[in-house]
């Protein structure tokens, strides 16, 4: 934490400030169903479904990362940050999955209603050490859960998919009473020909360089860029540190995640993407910013799609009525 800042000092602004922290209108959303029916041309295709939820198609296999379909990320369905946009697709419309990856146990990464729905699919869950008990409590069969400590690896027997849990700088817990009782991790997905890095949540750490040296290079690097502030700069990257992390990992196509779905910080809703693409262009980094629900193959994209600039203020008919304030 930087000198002169604290999480407590930011609470008034977090709770009561920042009209720009929510989009002024509806976000453009596409359905990936038709694209998912066709095999990937390159062997690597990704569909950003919002926040850190991504369907990764890697060498004929499918991995769903940090699945969150809930309207709010909270222990309770009636309070907590509410999503900006509808989910591009329902859980029932997902294609057959080979694995679900849960990086850590925070509510915006481990969503209880979503996990309960996914439990019916009998799909393997790969997660960080200690998180398996939470998944069991939500209906995932113990034989479908693989827990990994940092630098541990596993290959799922039916799919041949490789998973490596790698260090990250964050924390865990789902209440004030269970902080850091489970592990948090970044992750490497390994197919027959491709290798993908997924940051989960992390601040900047020298471990990223070690990951790049030991396990790189990566065809795709998915890094969190949202929910950042200097008061919690040790546990989240933000766009500037994401570019440093990208370099430490050894490069590769960069897909920003963990933004554009929930209001979790004090910055504008589109600031993470806008900052990232402006900085990355000057550095010559290949960044992809697909629209929500659009299935894309990184090697086929040669330019950024700044779709967030198209979001217009709602019309008078669409605009919600603000509740009256008492004097």
Residue pairs with C-beta under 8 A, 6 or more apart in sequence:
1 7
1 231
1 232
1 233
1 234
2 230
2 231
2 233
5 229
5 230
5 231
6 231
7 231
7 232
9 231
10 229
10 231
10 266
13 266
14 265
14 266
17 266
18 263
18 266
18 268
20 268
20 269
21 263
21 265
21 266
21 267
21 268
21 269
22 84
22 263
22 269
23 84
23 85
23 269
23 270
23 308
23 311
24 311
24 312
24 313
24 314
25 311
25 312
25 313
25 314
25 318
26 85
26 311
26 314
26 318
27 84
27 85
27 260
27 292
27 308
27 311
28 291
28 292
28 307
28 310
28 311
29 85
29 86
29 88
29 291
29 292
29 293
30 88
30 291
30 292
30 293
30 294
31 88
31 89
31 293
32 47
32 55
32 88
32 89
32 293
32 294
32 295
33 89
33 93
35 45
35 47
35 294
35 295
36 47
36 55
36 95
36 295
39 60
40 57
40 60
40 297
41 297
41 300
42 297
42 298
42 299
42 300
43 58
43 59
43 60
43 191
43 192
43 193
43 194
44 57
44 58
44 59
44 191
44 194
44 196
44 219
44 220
44 297
44 298
44 299
45 56
45 57
45 295
45 296
45 297
46 54
46 55
46 56
46 57
46 220
46 222
46 255
46 290
46 295
46 296
46 298
47 54
47 55
47 57
47 88
47 290
47 293
47 294
47 295
47 296
48 54
48 255
48 257
48 290
48 292
48 293
48 294
49 55
49 87
49 88
49 89
49 292
49 293
50 68
50 83
50 85
50 87
50 88
50 260
50 261
50 292
51 66
51 68
51 83
51 108
51 257
51 258
51 259
51 260
51 261
51 262
52 65
52 66
52 68
52 103
52 108
52 109
52 200
52 201
52 224
52 257
52 258
53 64
53 65
53 66
53 67
53 68
53 69
54 64
54 65
54 66
54 198
54 222
54 255
54 257
55 62
55 63
55 64
55 65
55 94
55 95
55 295
56 62
56 63
56 64
56 65
56 189
56 196
56 198
56 220
57 295
58 161
58 189
58 191
58 194
58 196
59 191
59 192
59 193
59 194
60 191
60 192
61 98
61 99
61 159
61 160
61 161
61 191
62 95
62 96
62 97
62 98
62 99
63 97
63 98
63 99
63 100
63 101
63 161
63 189
64 94
64 97
64 99
64 100
64 101
64 118
65 100
65 101
65 103
65 187
65 198
65 222
66 101
66 102
66 103
66 108
66 109
66 110
66 200
67 91
67 100
67 102
67 111
67 114
67 115
67 118
68 108
68 109
68 111
68 114
69 87
69 90
69 91
69 111
69 113
69 114
69 117
70 77
70 83
70 111
70 112
70 113
70 114
71 77
71 82
71 83
72 78
72 79
72 80
72 81
72 82
72 83
73 80
73 81
73 107
73 108
73 111
73 262
74 80
74 81
74 107
75 107
75 174
75 175
80 107
81 108
81 262
81 263
81 264
82 262
82 263
83 261
83 262
84 260
84 261
84 262
84 263
84 269
85 260
85 261
85 292
88 292
88 293
89 293
91 114
91 117
91 118
97 121
97 123
98 123
98 124
98 156
98 158
98 159
98 161
99 123
99 124
99 125
99 126
99 156
99 159
99 161
99 163
100 118
100 123
100 124
100 125
100 126
101 125
101 126
101 127
101 163
101 187
101 189
101 198
102 109
102 110
102 115
102 125
102 126
102 127
102 128
102 131
102 135
103 109
103 127
103 128
103 168
103 184
103 185
103 186
103 187
103 198
103 200
103 201
104 110
104 128
104 131
104 170
104 172
104 182
104 183
104 184
104 185
104 200
104 201
105 128
105 131
105 134
105 172
105 173
105 174
105 182
105 184
106 172
106 173
106 174
106 201
107 174
108 262
108 264
109 200
109 201
110 131
110 134
110 135
110 174
112 138
115 135
115 138
115 139
115 140
116 138
116 139
118 140
119 138
119 139
119 140
119 141
122 141
122 144
123 144
124 144
124 145
124 146
124 156
125 132
125 135
125 140
125 144
125 145
125 146
126 146
126 148
126 154
126 156
126 163
126 187
127 135
127 145
127 146
127 147
127 148
128 147
128 148
128 149
128 165
128 172
128 182
128 183
128 184
128 185
129 147
129 148
129 149
129 165
129 182
129 183
130 147
130 172
130 181
130 182
130 183
131 147
131 172
131 182
131 183
132 142
132 145
132 147
134 174
134 182
135 145
136 142
136 145
146 154
146 156
146 163
148 154
148 163
148 164
148 165
148 185
149 165
149 183
150 165
150 166
150 167
150 183
150 185
151 164
151 165
151 166
151 167
152 164
152 165
153 162
153 163
153 164
153 165
154 162
154 163
155 161
155 162
155 163
156 163
160 191
160 192
161 189
161 190
161 191
162 188
162 189
162 190
162 191
163 187
163 188
163 189
163 190
164 187
164 188
164 190
164 215
165 183
165 185
165 186
165 187
166 185
166 186
166 187
166 188
166 207
166 211
166 215
167 185
167 186
167 205
167 207
167 210
167 211
168 184
168 185
168 186
168 199
168 200
168 201
168 202
168 205
168 207
169 202
169 203
169 204
169 205
169 207
169 234
169 235
170 184
170 200
170 201
170 202
170 203
170 235
171 179
171 180
171 184
171 235
172 179
172 180
172 181
172 182
172 183
172 184
173 179
173 180
173 181
173 182
184 200
184 201
184 202
185 200
186 197
186 198
186 199
186 200
186 202
186 211
187 197
187 198
187 200
188 195
188 196
188 197
188 198
188 211
188 215
188 218
189 195
189 196
189 197
189 198
190 196
194 219
194 220
195 215
195 216
195 217
195 218
195 219
196 218
196 219
196 220
196 221
196 222
197 211
197 215
197 216
197 218
197 220
197 221
197 222
197 249
197 252
198 222
199 221
199 222
199 223
199 224
199 237
199 245
199 257
200 224
201 224
201 235
201 236
201 258
202 208
202 224
202 235
202 236
202 237
202 245
203 233
203 234
203 235
203 236
203 237
203 241
204 233
204 237
204 241
204 244
204 245
206 248
208 245
208 248
208 249
209 248
209 249
211 249
212 248
212 249
212 250
213 250
216 249
216 250
216 252
217 250
217 251
217 252
218 249
218 250
218 251
218 252
219 252
219 253
219 298
220 252
220 253
220 255
220 298
221 246
221 249
221 251
221 252
221 253
221 254
221 255
222 255
222 256
222 257
223 237
223 242
223 245
223 246
223 254
223 255
223 256
223 257
224 236
224 237
224 242
224 256
224 257
224 258
224 259
225 237
225 238
225 239
225 242
225 256
225 257
225 258
225 259
225 272
225 273
225 276
226 236
226 238
226 256
226 258
226 259
226 260
226 264
226 265
226 267
226 272
227 236
227 258
227 259
227 262
227 264
227 265
228 236
228 237
228 238
228 239
228 241
228 265
228 267
228 272
229 236
229 238
229 265
229 266
229 267
233 241
236 258
237 245
238 272
239 256
239 271
239 272
239 273
239 275
239 276
239 279
240 275
240 279
242 254
242 256
242 276
243 276
243 279
243 280
243 283
243 285
246 252
246 254
246 285
251 285
252 286
253 286
253 287
253 288
253 298
253 299
254 280
254 285
254 286
254 287
254 288
255 287
255 288
255 289
255 290
255 298
256 272
256 273
256 276
256 287
256 289
259 269
259 272
259 273
260 269
260 270
260 272
260 273
260 292
260 308
263 269
270 308
270 309
270 311
273 289
273 306
273 308
274 306
274 308
276 287
277 287
277 289
277 304
277 306
280 287
281 287
281 304
286 298
287 304
288 296
288 298
288 301
288 304
288 305
289 304
289 305
289 306
289 307
290 296
290 301
290 305
291 305
291 307
313 319
314 320
